[in-house]
Amino acid sequence: MTTEEIFDIPPQPAETCPLVDKAQALAESALGHATNYDKCDEEELRDRLWRIESDLGDLVGYKGNGLIEEIRQANESIRNWGQEWKDAAKNVDMIGVYHEKLKNYEDT
């Protein structure tokens, strides 16, 4: 049994590092297509612009469904998971406080 199961907390969300790596690769790709544009003919410029548009489309998406939105949702899941652990820790701490109060009450 996992600690998440013991405390009735959802499983740990997936790591976001692969998503960030993918976002960085898309941004670097777009930047690479934008360099040395002054040495290109019109056809190559059009091709580069299409590749930049494709990279940025994957990154920011259309109507908010790109990789950045996926990263935002993953971060929200991690934040919520952390909050659940924080709340669970407070509850565990309060159990100890109440136990001490009861123990002290019984001693009097």
Buried (B, 14 or more C-beta within 10 A) or exposed (E): EEEBEEBEBEEBBEEBEEBEEBBEEBBEBBEEBEEEEEEEEEEEEEEBBEBBEBBBBBBBBEEEEBBBBBBBEBEEBBEEBEEBBEEBEEEEEEEEEEEEEEEEEEEE
